[in-house]
């Protein structure tokens, strides 16, 4: 893959960092999604989730925290870096992480935020553990990360089928993120479980025939699956798998996959999803271009699609309201900065 760490200039990086820092501290509006069994359980989100209560919902707060860590790791000289570090220190506490871990260790945490929120938490954990300056934060987060790591492992081993959607329950994106995290932290047990699940779920897929996108998509089911399988399969095996999976990628029927989807209203919650779709497609197209062998008939197509989708996503990143700004910066940073290195 090309070096993408130079794509994000300091002006844009500062804007992403400032937005993320504001988001993780912002308690309202909040998307409160717990099952409630009595009035005693009607607690503010910050009481139940003291670390990850901001940024509208739990998973967005987790990955906005990852964004802060990623930018501090790669751009420590940004103007607001010191303030960002202070916010992390205030929110990512030992006591708060213990409270979060206790929730996920209980019955209510068995399914909640699976797999999307779990995946971003494990990526955050790995980002901290592989960054020398993040060691103290990683130690505080470990109880929660260990609970979700074990929950993830149990789920992977028992799930007979994947979820092939363009939203949070998509299994391919979550597995791609967690596989990178597991490999970065030498967790071979978790990595092996993901590889086994991916082969079981997707290894025999051929002649993809899905209709994309849906109006609420922020992921492409086809490209998210491809992005996982390029991590799972050896280079030659992946090329053969992809040729069987999307053999007619250049045909007219896939024009809507190769080209960005029009976003009529980026301030609408689902309009912001389509902005995210452009960004996530961009990193999947870029990954595909880098994984196919030189001279493969789809390398140039994938490279061009990555570039046009990146531009389409970045166009709507700022200035269209909180429904997009509480989360889209993570996708932009993941596209341009990658993770874990």
C-alpha positions in Angstrom: 0.0 0.0 0.0 1.2 3.6 -0.6 2.3 5.7 2.3 -0.8 7.5 3.5 0.6 9.2 6.5 1.5 12.3 4.5 -2.0 12.8 3.1 -3.4 14.5 6.3 -1.8 18.0 6.7 -1.5 19.6 10.2 -4.5 21.9 9.6 -6.8 19.1 8.9 -5.3 17.0 11.7 -5.8 19.8 14.2 -9.4 20.1 13.1 -10.0 16.4 13.6 -8.3 16.4 17.0 -10.2 19.4 18.3 -13.5 17.9 17.1 -12.8 14.6 18.7 -11.7 16.1 22.0 -14.9 18.1 22.1 -17.0 15.1 21.2 -15.8 12.7 23.9 -16.7 15.3 26.5 -20.1 16.1 25.1 -22.8 14.2 26.9 -25.8 15.5 24.9 -27.4 14.7 22.6 -27.1 11.0 23.5 -28.3 7.9 21.8 -29.3 5.8 24.8 -29.8 2.2 23.7 -29.8 0.0 26.8 -32.6 -2.4 27.8 -34.2 -1.0 30.9 -35.9 -3.4 33.4 -36.9 -0.8 36.0 -36.8 2.8 36.8 -33.7 2.1 39.0 -31.8 1.5 35.7 -32.7 4.9 34.3 -29.2 6.3 34.8 -27.4 8.9 32.8 -25.0 7.5 30.2 -22.0 9.0 32.1 -23.0 7.0 35.2 -23.2 3.7 33.5 -20.3 4.4 31.1 -18.0 6.9 32.7 -15.2 6.5 30.1 -17.2 6.4 26.9 -20.4 8.4 27.4 -19.7 11.3 25.0 -19.9 11.6 21.3 -23.6 10.6 21.0 -23.1 6.9 21.5 -20.7 4.4 23.1 -19.0 3.1 19.9 -18.5 6.6 18.5 -16.9 7.7 21.8 -14.6 4.7 21.6 -13.4 5.4 18.1 -13.2 9.1 18.7 -10.9 8.3 21.6 -8.9 6.1 19.2 -8.7 9.1 16.9 -7.3 11.2 19.7 -4.7 8.6 20.5 -3.8 8.1 16.9 -3.2 11.8 16.3 -1.2 12.2 19.5 1.0 9.3 18.5 1.7 10.5 14.9 1.3 14.3 15.4 2.5 15.1 19.0 3.3 18.7 18.0 -0.2 19.7 17.1 -1.3 22.9 18.9 -4.0 21.2 21.1 -2.0 18.0 21.8 -1.4 18.9 25.4 -5.0 19.6 26.1 -6.0 16.4 24.3 -3.7 14.4 26.5 -5.2 16.0 29.6 -8.7 15.0 28.5 -7.6 11.4 28.0 -6.1 11.5 31.5 -9.3 12.8 32.9 -11.7 10.4 31.2 -9.6 7.2 30.8 -9.4 6.5 34.5 -8.7 3.2 36.3 -12.0 3.5 38.2 -14.0 4.3 35.1 -12.5 1.5 33.1 -13.3 -0.9 35.9 -17.0 0.2 35.8 -17.1 -0.3 32.0 -15.5 -3.7 32.4 -18.0 -4.8 35.0 -20.9 -3.8 32.7 -19.5 -5.9 29.8 -18.7 -8.8 32.1 -22.4 -9.0 33.1 -25.4 -10.3 31.2 -26.2 -6.9 29.6 -22.7 -6.7 28.1 -22.9 -10.1 26.4 -24.3 -8.7 23.1 -24.3 -4.9 23.6 -22.2 -3.1 21.0 -21.2 -6.3 19.3 -19.2 -6.4 17.1 -18.6 -2.7 16.0 -18.0 -1.2 19.4 -16.0 -4.1 20.6 -13.8 -3.9 17.5 -12.9 -0.3 18.0 -12.2 -0.8 21.7 -9.8 -3.6 20.9 -8.1 -1.4 18.2 -7.9 1.4 20.8 -6.3 -1.0 23.2 -3.8 -2.2 20.7 -3.0 1.4 19.6 -2.2 2.3 23.2 -0.2 -0.9 23.9 2.0 -0.4 20.8 2.7 3.2 21.6 5.3 3.7 24.3 3.7 6.9 25.6 0.4 5.1 25.8 1.5 2.5 28.4 -0.2 4.0 31.4 -3.5 4.5 29.5 -3.2 0.9 28.2 -2.8 -0.4 31.8 -6.0 1.5 32.8 -8.0 0.1 29.9 -6.8 -3.5 30.2 -9.7 -4.8 32.4 -12.2 -3.7 29.8 -10.1 -4.8 26.9 -9.7 -8.3 28.4 -13.4 -8.7 28.9 -14.2 -7.8 25.4 -11.4 -9.8 24.0 -12.8 -12.9 25.7 -16.3 -12.0 24.6 -15.1 -11.6 21.0 -13.3 -14.9 21.1 -16.4 -16.8 22.3 -18.6 -15.1 19.7 -16.2 -15.9 16.8 -16.0 -19.6 17.8 -19.7 -20.0 18.0 -21.1 -17.8 15.2 -22.2 -20.0 12.2 -23.0 -17.1 9.9 -21.7 -13.6 9.2 -23.8 -10.4 9.0 -23.6 -8.9 5.6 -24.9 -5.4 6.0 -23.6 -1.9 5.5 -24.0 -0.8 9.1 -22.7 -1.5 12.6 -23.4 -5.2 12.8 -21.2 -6.0 9.7 -18.9 -8.8 10.8 -16.2 -8.2 8.2 -15.2 -4.7 9.3 -15.1 -5.7 12.9 -13.0 -8.8 12.2 -10.6 -6.7 10.0 -10.0 -4.2 12.8 -9.6 -6.9 15.5 -7.3 -9.0 13.3 -4.9 -6.1 12.9 -5.1 -5.4 16.7 -4.5 -9.1 17.6 -1.5 -9.3 15.2 0.0 -6.1 16.6 -0.2 -7.4 20.1 0.9 -11.0 19.3 -2.5 -12.4 20.4 -2.3 -15.5 18.2 -5.3 -17.1 19.7 -7.6 -14.2 18.8 -6.0 -13.8 15.4 -6.4 -17.5 14.6 -10.0 -17.4 15.6 -10.7 -14.5 13.2 -8.9 -16.3 10.4 -10.9 -19.4 11.0 -14.2 -17.5 11.1 -13.4 -15.5 8.0 -12.6 -18.7 6.1 -15.8 -20.3 7.4 -18.0 -17.3 6.6 -16.5 -16.0 3.4 -14.0 -18.4 2.0 -16.3 -20.0 -0.6 -18.1 -16.8 -1.7 -18.3 -16.4 -5.4 -20.2 -14.2 -8.0 -21.3 -11.6 -5.5 -24.8 -10.5 -6.3 -25.7 -8.0 -3.6 -27.5 -4.7 -4.3 -25.5 -1.8 -2.9 -25.9 0.6 -1.3 -28.8 0.8 1.0 -29.9 4.3 2.1 -28.3 3.9 5.6 -25.0 2.2 4.6 -21.7 3.5 5.8 -19.9 0.3 4.7 -20.0 -1.7 1.5 -20.7 -5.3 2.4 -18.7 -6.5 -0.7 -15.7 -4.3 -0.1 -15.6 -4.8 3.7 -15.5 -8.5 3.0 -12.7 -8.0 0.5 -10.8 -5.9 3.0 -10.9 -8.7 5.6 -10.0 -11.5 3.2 -6.9 -9.6 1.9 -5.7 -9.8 5.5 -6.6 -13.5 5.9 -5.4 -15.1 2.7 -1.9 -15.3 1.2 -1.4 -13.0 -1.8 -1.9 -15.7 -4.5 -4.9 -17.2 -2.7 -6.5 -13.8 -2.2 -6.1 -13.0 -6.0 -7.9 -16.2 -6.8 -10.6 -15.6 -4.2 -11.3 -12.1 -5.5 -11.4 -13.2 -9.1 -14.1 -15.6 -8.1 -15.9 -13.2 -5.8 -16.2 -10.2 -8.1 -15.2 -11.4 -11.6 -17.2 -8.8 -13.4 -16.1 -5.7 -11.4 -15.6 -3.6 -14.5 -19.1 -4.2 -15.8 -21.8 -1.6 -15.8 -23.8 -3.2 -13.0 -21.0 -2.3 -10.6 -20.8 1.4 -11.6 -22.5 2.2 -8.3 -19.8 0.5 -6.4 -16.9 2.0 -8.3 -18.3 5.6 -8.1 -19.3 7.5 -4.9 -23.0 7.7 -4.0 -24.6 11.1 -4.2 -25.2 12.7 -0.8 -28.3 14.8 -1.0 -28.2 16.1 2.6 -25.0 15.5 4.6 -26.6 16.9 7.7 -29.2 14.2 7.8 -28.1 11.3 10.0 -28.3 8.8 7.1 -26.8 11.3 4.7 -23.8 11.3 7.0 -23.7 7.5 6.7 -23.3 7.9 3.0 -20.4 10.3 3.6 -18.9 7.6 5.8 -19.5 5.1 3.0 -17.3 7.1 0.7 -14.5 7.1 3.2 -14.7 3.4 4.1 -15.0 2.4 0.4 -11.8 4.5 -0.2 -9.8 2.5 2.3 -11.2 -0.8 1.0 -10.4 0.2 -2.6 -6.9 1.2 -1.6 -6.3 -2.0 0.3 -7.5 -4.0 -2.7 -5.2 -2.2 -5.1 -2.3 -3.0 -2.8 -3.2 -6.6 -2.3 -3.7 -7.6 -6.0 -0.6 -8.7 -7.9 1.1 -6.1 -10.1 -0.6 -6.1 -13.5 -3.9 -7.5 -12.3 -6.7 -6.1 -14.5 -8.4 -4.4 -11.5 -5.4 -2.6 -9.9 -5.9 0.6 -11.8 -9.7 0.5 -11.3 -9.3 0.1 -7.6 -6.7 2.8 -7.4 -8.9 5.3 -9.2 -12.0 4.3 -7.2 -10.0 4.9 -3.9 -9.0 8.4 -4.9 -12.5 9.5 -6.1 -14.1 8.1 -3.0 -11.6 9.8 -0.7 -12.4 13.2 -2.3 -16.2 12.6 -2.0 -15.9 11.8 1.7 -13.6 14.6 2.7 -15.9 17.1 1.0 -18.5 16.8 3.7 -16.4 16.2 6.7 -16.9 19.5 8.5 -19.7 22.1 8.7 -22.7 19.8 8.3 -23.7 19.3 11.9 -23.2 17.0 14.8 -24.8 13.9 13.2 -21.8 13.6 11.0 -19.1 15.3 13.1 -19.5 13.0 16.1 -18.0 10.1 14.1 -16.9 10.9 10.6 -13.4 12.2 11.6 -12.5 8.6 12.7 -13.1 7.3 9.2 -11.2 10.1 7.6 -8.2 9.5 9.9 -8.3 5.7 9.5 -8.3 6.2 5.8 -5.4 8.7 5.8 -3.3 7.5 8.8 -4.1 3.9 9.1 -3.7 2.3 12.5 -1.1 0.7 14.9 2.2 1.8 13.1 
